[in-house]
């Protein structure tokens, strides 16, 4: 493989893809599954990638659409956690854990309620650490659009 081999570039993108996926999912294991599914889709559709375009942008888009599809599917199946089970956790430490998890769920819920375009921009900038310019390039939109979505 040469230094410009897209397979090598894909491997070098894995940490960024994982951070992005974690920002979308909030769960390391689910993020790993998302990256794996995204890479599999990319390999299956390798012929669709155009070498004169950004592989990172293409991969971020694949992860985003895969996550949105999975998220919509889960929303149809999701049920609320049993509140009695949460109350059954004994002790102050248990209450703190429940409160922290509740806060994290609330933040994920609020982020999840954002329009997809805003949520993706938020994750790319705050979680993956991309600049506005990099985010705009990855999404194929003007930088002003990224700024307005944030």
C-alpha positions as CSV (number, residue, x, y, z in Angstrom):
1,X,0.0,0.0,0.0
2,X,1.3,3.4,-0.9
3,X,1.1,6.5,1.3
4,X,-1.8,7.7,-0.8
5,X,-3.7,4.3,-0.5
6,X,-7.2,5.1,0.6
7,X,-7.2,1.9,2.7
8,X,-4.3,3.3,4.8
9,X,-6.1,6.6,5.0
10,X,-9.2,4.9,6.2
11,X,-7.2,3.2,9.0
12,X,-5.7,6.5,10.0
13,X,-9.2,8.0,10.2
14,X,-10.5,5.3,12.7
15,X,-9.7,7.4,15.9
16,X,-11.6,10.4,14.5
17,X,-14.5,8.2,13.3
18,X,-14.7,6.6,16.7
19,X,-14.8,10.0,18.5
20,X,-17.5,11.2,16.1
21,X,-19.5,8.0,16.6
22,X,-19.1,8.3,20.4
23,X,-20.4,11.8,20.2
24,X,-23.5,10.6,18.3
25,X,-24.2,7.6,20.4
26,X,-22.8,8.5,23.9
27,X,-21.8,4.8,24.4
28,X,-18.3,3.4,23.5
29,X,-19.6,0.0,22.6
30,X,-22.3,1.3,20.4
31,X,-19.8,3.8,18.8
32,X,-17.5,0.9,18.0
33,X,-20.4,-0.9,16.4
34,X,-21.3,2.2,14.4
35,X,-17.7,2.6,13.1
36,X,-17.6,-1.0,12.2
37,X,-20.9,-0.8,10.3
38,X,-19.8,2.4,8.6
39,X,-16.5,0.9,7.5
40,X,-18.3,-2.2,6.2
41,X,-20.7,0.1,4.2
42,X,-17.7,2.0,2.9
43,X,-15.9,-1.2,1.8
44,X,-19.1,-2.4,0.1
45,X,-19.5,0.9,-1.7
46,X,-15.8,1.6,-2.3
47,X,-16.5,2.1,-6.0
48,X,-18.7,5.1,-5.1
49,X,-16.0,7.1,-3.4
50,X,-14.3,9.5,-5.8
51,X,-10.5,9.7,-5.1
52,X,-10.5,13.5,-5.8
53,X,-12.8,14.1,-2.8
54,X,-12.2,13.9,0.9
55,X,-12.3,10.4,2.3
56,X,-12.9,11.8,5.8
57,X,-16.0,13.7,4.6
58,X,-17.3,10.6,2.9
59,X,-16.8,8.5,6.0
60,X,-18.4,11.1,8.3
61,X,-21.4,11.1,6.1
62,X,-21.7,7.3,6.0
63,X,-21.5,7.2,9.9
64,X,-24.0,10.0,10.2
65,X,-26.6,8.3,7.9
66,X,-26.0,4.9,9.5
67,X,-26.6,6.4,12.9
68,X,-29.7,8.3,11.8
69,X,-31.1,5.1,10.3
70,X,-30.3,3.1,13.4
71,X,-31.6,5.9,15.7
72,X,-34.9,6.0,13.9
73,X,-35.3,2.3,14.1
74,X,-34.6,2.3,17.8
75,X,-37.0,5.1,18.4
76,X,-39.8,3.0,17.1
77,X,-38.8,0.1,19.4
78,X,-37.6,2.0,22.5
79,X,-39.4,1.8,25.8
80,X,-38.9,3.8,28.9
81,X,-36.7,2.4,31.7
82,X,-38.5,1.0,34.7
83,X,-38.5,3.7,37.3
84,X,-39.0,1.2,40.1
85,X,-35.7,-0.5,39.2
86,X,-33.9,2.9,39.4
87,X,-35.4,3.6,42.9
88,X,-34.3,0.1,44.0
89,X,-30.7,1.1,43.8
90,X,-29.7,1.5,47.5
91,X,-27.6,4.2,49.2
92,X,-26.4,7.7,48.4
93,X,-23.8,6.5,45.9
94,X,-26.6,4.7,44.0
95,X,-28.6,7.9,43.9
96,X,-25.7,9.9,42.6
97,X,-25.2,7.3,39.9
98,X,-28.8,7.4,39.0
99,X,-28.8,11.2,38.9
100,X,-25.6,11.3,36.8
101,X,-27.1,8.8,34.4
102,X,-30.4,10.8,34.3
103,X,-28.5,14.0,33.6
104,X,-26.5,12.3,30.8
105,X,-29.7,10.8,29.4
106,X,-31.3,14.3,29.5
107,X,-28.4,15.9,27.6
108,X,-28.5,13.1,25.0
109,X,-32.2,13.5,24.7
110,X,-32.0,17.3,24.2
111,X,-29.2,16.8,21.7
112,X,-31.2,14.1,20.1
113,X,-34.1,16.5,19.7
114,X,-32.0,19.0,17.8
115,X,-32.6,18.9,14.0
116,X,-30.2,16.4,12.5
117,X,-28.2,19.1,10.7
118,X,-27.5,21.0,14.0
119,X,-26.8,17.8,15.9
120,X,-24.2,16.6,13.4
121,X,-22.4,20.0,13.4
122,X,-22.4,20.1,17.2
123,X,-20.9,16.7,17.4
124,X,-18.2,17.3,14.7
125,X,-17.1,20.5,16.4
126,X,-17.4,19.7,20.1
127,X,-16.7,16.0,20.1
128,X,-14.4,15.4,17.2
129,X,-12.7,18.8,17.5
130,X,-13.0,19.8,13.9
131,X,-12.8,23.4,13.0
132,X,-15.7,25.2,11.3
133,X,-13.8,24.9,8.0
134,X,-13.1,21.2,8.4
135,X,-16.7,20.6,9.4
136,X,-18.0,22.5,6.3
137,X,-15.7,20.5,4.1
138,X,-16.8,17.2,5.6
139,X,-20.4,18.1,5.2
140,X,-20.0,19.8,1.8
141,X,-21.7,23.0,3.0
142,X,-20.4,26.6,3.2
143,X,-18.7,27.6,6.5
144,X,-21.5,30.2,7.1
145,X,-24.0,27.3,7.1
146,X,-21.9,25.5,9.7
147,X,-21.8,28.6,11.9
148,X,-25.6,29.1,11.6
149,X,-26.2,25.5,12.5
150,X,-24.1,25.7,15.6
